Amino acid sequence: MTVGTFDDLAEEIFAAPARLGDARLVTVDGPSGAGKTTFARRLVAALTVRGSVALVEIEGLYEGWTLDGAWTRLDEYVLEPLAAGWAGGFHPYDWATESWSPRWHPVPVSQVLVVEGCGSSPQAADGFITHQIWVQAPAEVALARGSTRTGVDLDRRLRAWKEVEAAYFTEQRTRQRADLRVDGNPAQPPPYDPEMVFSTLP
């Protein structure tokens, strides 16, 4: 087992050059239920000690159960303004009403922008992403986590979504392009505080 620390990763990110205006764009991609959200939030906590950080969960830019248009919206509403030195923001998708929410989600100018979620690391973004992170877990574990998180039986939709994800990851070579690969469900959890460390994959 190889172990990394969020503190070391945060230091590495801040030491890297900014490629999105004055910001360092960090993406956390991988299948649903893999542990991306947990990883991203722990990373944000470590980054915040060193400077300003903003977090965007890209599923707020999905128009339902599809990846179509999500990256385009992220680019237009968040990345382009930040690259120009302006704050970004968007109206997130409301999954309950299946429509765009009137609520505004601001994305302030910061030293680091973390974008978490499936579809956050397309090849088209390679030129301005500072650090690409891939998180994975066994398929059965990820599916079980997704069902538990929703609180209702969405087995059919989740399985269809897995097919969408798989096609995207194959097309974009997401795992292969990642700078760091993380085990979202290690067989033997690290003998340290999980808020501080993570298990890596080759």
C-alpha positions in Angstrom: 0.0 0.0 0.0 1.3 3.4 -0.9 0.0 6.3 1.2 -0.1 10.0 0.4 -1.0 12.9 2.6 -3.4 15.7 1.9 -0.9 18.1 3.4 1.8 17.1 0.9 -0.6 17.2 -2.0 -1.8 20.7 -1.1 1.9 21.9 -0.9 2.6 20.3 -4.3 -0.5 22.1 -5.8 0.4 25.5 -4.5 4.0 25.1 -5.7 2.8 24.4 -9.2 2.3 27.2 -11.8 -1.2 28.7 -12.3 -2.6 27.9 -15.7 -6.1 29.4 -15.3 -5.3 33.1 -15.0 -3.9 33.3 -11.5 -5.6 30.1 -10.4 -4.5 26.5 -10.2 -7.3 24.3 -11.5 -7.4 20.9 -9.8 -9.9 18.2 -11.1 -11.1 15.2 -9.2 -12.7 12.8 -11.6 -13.8 9.1 -11.5 -16.9 7.0 -11.4 -19.9 7.9 -9.2 -19.7 6.4 -5.8 -15.9 6.1 -6.0 -15.2 8.6 -3.1 -14.5 11.7 -5.2 -16.6 14.1 -3.0 -15.0 12.9 0.2 -11.5 13.2 -1.3 -12.2 16.6 -2.7 -13.5 18.0 0.5 -10.5 16.7 2.5 -8.2 18.2 -0.1 -9.9 21.5 0.1 -9.5 21.5 3.9 -5.7 21.0 3.4 -5.5 23.6 0.7 -7.4 26.2 2.7 -4.6 26.2 5.3 -2.3 27.6 2.6 -4.5 30.0 0.7 -7.8 30.7 -1.0 -9.7 27.8 -2.5 -13.0 27.4 -4.3 -14.9 24.1 -4.9 -17.3 23.3 -7.7 -19.2 20.0 -7.8 -19.8 19.6 -11.6 -23.0 17.6 -11.1 -24.6 20.9 -10.4 -24.0 21.6 -14.1 -25.5 18.3 -15.3 -28.9 18.8 -17.0 -30.1 15.6 -15.4 -28.6 12.2 -16.1 -26.3 13.3 -18.9 -22.8 14.7 -19.3 -23.8 16.6 -22.4 -23.1 20.3 -22.0 -21.8 20.1 -18.4 -18.2 21.0 -19.3 -19.4 23.8 -21.7 -21.4 25.4 -19.0 -18.5 25.1 -16.5 -16.1 26.7 -19.0 -18.5 29.5 -19.9 -19.8 30.3 -16.4 -16.8 29.6 -14.2 -13.5 29.0 -16.0 -13.5 31.8 -18.6 -14.4 34.5 -15.9 -11.7 33.2 -13.5 -9.1 33.1 -16.3 -9.9 36.8 -16.9 -9.6 37.6 -13.1 -13.4 37.8 -12.5 -15.6 35.8 -10.2 -17.8 33.2 -11.8 -21.0 31.4 -10.9 -24.0 29.5 -12.1 -27.5 28.4 -11.4 -27.2 24.8 -10.3 -29.5 22.0 -11.6 -32.3 21.1 -9.2 -32.6 17.3 -9.3 -35.9 17.4 -7.4 -37.7 19.7 -9.9 -35.6 18.6 -12.9 -34.9 22.2 -13.8 -32.3 24.9 -13.3 -32.5 26.5 -9.9 -33.0 30.3 -9.4 -30.4 30.1 -6.7 -27.0 31.5 -7.6 -23.9 29.6 -6.8 -21.0 32.1 -6.7 -17.4 30.9 -7.5 -15.0 33.5 -6.2 -11.6 34.3 -7.6 -9.1 32.1 -5.7 -5.6 30.7 -5.8 -7.0 27.2 -6.3 -10.2 26.0 -8.0 -11.1 22.4 -7.3 -13.7 20.9 -9.7 -15.0 17.5 -8.5 -17.2 15.1 -10.4 -17.4 12.8 -13.5 -16.6 14.8 -16.5 -14.3 17.4 -14.8 -11.2 16.3 -16.7 -11.7 16.4 -20.5 -8.7 16.3 -22.8 -9.7 19.7 -24.0 -8.8 21.1 -20.6 -5.3 19.7 -20.4 -3.7 23.0 -21.2 -5.0 24.8 -18.1 -5.4 22.0 -15.5 -2.6 22.1 -12.9 -3.4 18.7 -11.3 -5.7 15.9 -12.5 -6.8 13.3 -9.9 -8.6 10.1 -10.5 -10.5 8.3 -7.7 -11.9 4.7 -8.2 -13.6 2.0 -6.2 -14.9 -1.5 -7.1 -18.0 -1.3 -9.3 -20.3 -3.0 -6.7 -19.1 -0.7 -3.9 -19.6 2.4 -6.0 -23.1 1.3 -7.1 -24.1 0.5 -3.5 -22.8 3.9 -2.3 -24.9 5.7 -5.0 -28.0 3.9 -4.0 -27.5 4.7 -0.4 -26.7 8.3 -1.0 -29.9 9.0 -3.0 -32.1 7.3 -0.3 -34.3 5.8 -3.0 -34.0 2.9 -5.4 -32.5 4.4 -8.5 -30.9 1.1 -9.6 -31.9 1.4 -13.2 -30.8 5.0 -13.6 -27.6 4.4 -11.8 -26.7 1.4 -14.0 -27.5 3.4 -17.1 -25.3 6.3 -15.7 -22.5 3.8 -15.2 -22.6 3.1 -19.0 -22.4 6.8 -19.7 -19.4 7.2 -17.4 -17.6 4.2 -18.8 -18.0 5.5 -22.4 -16.7 9.0 -21.3 -13.7 7.6 -19.5 -12.7 5.4 -22.4 -13.1 8.2 -24.9 -11.2 10.7 -22.7 -8.6 8.3 -21.3 -9.3 9.9 -17.9 -7.6 7.4 -15.7 -4.5 7.2 -18.0 -4.1 10.9 -18.1 -4.4 11.5 -14.3 -1.4 12.8 -12.4 -2.6 11.0 -9.3 -4.7 7.8 -8.9 -6.5 7.3 -5.6 -8.1 4.1 -4.1 -11.5 5.2 -2.9 -12.1 1.9 -1.1 -8.7 0.3 0.0 -8.9 -3.3 1.1 -6.8 -2.3 4.1 -7.4 1.3 5.1 -4.2 3.2 6.0 -3.3 3.0 9.7 -3.7 6.8 9.9 -6.4 9.4 10.2 -8.4 9.2 6.9 -8.9 13.0 7.1 -5.1 13.3 6.7 -4.1 10.5 4.3 -5.2 8.5 1.3 -4.2 5.3 -0.5 -2.8 5.7 -4.0 -2.9 3.4 -7.0 -0.3 2.7 -9.8 
